[in-house]
Amino acid sequence: MKQSLISLLLVLMLTLSLIAGCSTSITLTIYHAGSLTIPFDSISEAFNQLYPNIAVRTEAAGSVVTIRKVTELGKRADIIASADYTLIPEIMFPEYADWYIAFARNQMVIC
């Protein structure tokens, strides 16, 4: 979990470097899967401590709904985090995205 949080924080910082010179008031918009709410809340809090003048706005929904906010509703996001990374290339390539990072994974075990 700690490695995943570090990876996500790195993605946030990389995104910040891309938008840093855009304006004086910066909002980082993140659409993420509902299952990622707790990690993104933690990451957003840590990010705000490092960069207090950057507002982080997160929106949780199902992975497909999260992606369709961009592809069908025309909303703009700086980061999209899907619980199913295969949806990004399936639905968003090439018009809405041209790369992605698989930042975490898990597996189910029957005991």
C-alpha positions as CSV (number, residue, x, y, z in Angstrom):
1,M,0.0,0.0,0.0
2,K,2.8,2.4,0.9
3,Q,4.5,1.8,-2.5
4,S,1.1,2.5,-4.3
5,L,0.7,5.8,-2.4
6,I,4.2,6.8,-3.3
7,S,3.5,6.0,-6.9
8,L,0.3,8.0,-6.9
9,L,2.0,10.9,-5.2
10,L,4.6,10.8,-7.9
11,V,1.9,10.9,-10.6
12,L,0.4,13.9,-8.9
13,M,3.7,15.7,-8.8
14,L,4.4,15.0,-12.4
15,T,1.0,16.4,-13.3
16,L,1.8,19.5,-11.2
17,S,4.9,20.0,-13.2
18,L,2.9,20.0,-16.4
19,I,0.4,22.6,-15.2
20,A,2.5,24.7,-12.9
21,G,2.9,27.6,-15.2
22,C,-0.7,27.8,-16.4
23,S,-2.2,30.2,-14.0
24,T,-2.1,31.7,-10.5
25,S,-5.0,29.6,-9.3
26,I,-4.5,25.9,-10.0
27,T,-7.0,23.1,-9.4
28,L,-5.9,19.5,-10.0
29,T,-8.9,17.5,-11.1
30,I,-8.9,13.8,-10.4
31,Y,-11.6,11.3,-11.4
32,H,-11.1,7.9,-9.8
33,A,-12.8,4.6,-9.1
34,G,-14.8,4.5,-5.9
35,S,-12.6,1.7,-4.6
36,L,-9.7,4.1,-4.7
37,T,-11.4,6.8,-2.5
38,I,-9.4,6.1,0.7
39,P,-5.9,6.1,-1.0
40,F,-6.8,9.2,-3.0
41,D,-8.0,11.1,0.1
42,S,-4.7,10.3,1.8
43,I,-2.7,11.3,-1.2
44,S,-4.7,14.5,-1.7
45,E,-4.1,15.5,1.9
46,A,-0.3,14.8,1.6
47,F,-0.2,16.7,-1.6
48,N,-2.0,19.7,-0.1
49,Q,0.6,19.8,2.7
50,L,3.4,20.0,0.1
51,Y,1.5,22.4,-2.3
52,P,-1.0,24.4,-0.3
53,N,-1.9,26.8,-3.1
54,I,-3.1,24.0,-5.4
55,A,-6.6,22.8,-4.9
56,V,-7.2,19.0,-5.4
57,R,-10.7,18.1,-6.5
58,T,-11.5,14.4,-6.6
59,E,-14.6,12.7,-7.9
60,A,-15.3,9.0,-7.2
61,A,-17.5,6.8,-9.4
62,G,-17.3,3.4,-11.1
63,S,-14.4,2.9,-13.5
64,V,-16.5,3.1,-16.7
65,V,-18.4,6.1,-15.4
66,T,-15.2,7.8,-14.5
67,I,-13.8,7.4,-18.0
68,R,-17.1,8.3,-19.7
69,K,-17.1,11.7,-17.8
70,V,-14.3,12.6,-20.2
71,T,-15.2,10.6,-23.4
72,E,-18.9,11.3,-23.4
73,L,-19.6,14.3,-21.2
74,G,-16.6,16.3,-22.3
75,K,-15.3,16.9,-18.8
76,R,-11.6,17.6,-18.3
77,A,-9.5,15.7,-15.9
78,D,-5.8,15.9,-15.0
79,I,-5.7,12.3,-13.7
80,I,-8.1,9.4,-14.2
81,A,-7.6,6.4,-11.9
82,S,-9.5,3.3,-12.9
83,A,-9.8,0.1,-10.9
84,D,-9.4,-1.7,-14.3
85,Y,-6.4,-0.3,-16.1
86,T,-7.4,-2.1,-19.4
87,L,-10.3,0.4,-19.8
88,I,-8.0,3.3,-20.5
89,P,-6.6,1.9,-23.8
90,E,-9.9,0.3,-24.7
91,I,-12.1,3.4,-24.3
92,M,-9.7,6.4,-24.3
93,F,-7.0,5.6,-26.8
94,P,-6.1,7.5,-29.0
95,E,-8.5,10.4,-28.8
96,Y,-8.4,11.1,-25.1
97,A,-5.2,9.5,-23.8
98,D,-2.0,8.0,-25.3
99,W,-0.4,6.5,-22.2
100,Y,-1.2,5.1,-18.8
101,I,0.5,3.8,-15.7
102,A,-0.5,0.6,-13.9
103,F,0.1,1.8,-10.4
104,A,-1.3,-1.0,-8.3
105,R,-2.8,-4.5,-8.6
106,N,-4.2,-7.2,-6.4
107,Q,-5.6,-10.7,-6.7
108,M,-8.3,-12.7,-5.1
109,V,-7.4,-15.8,-3.1
110,I,-9.9,-18.5,-2.0
111,C,-9.0,-19.8,1.5
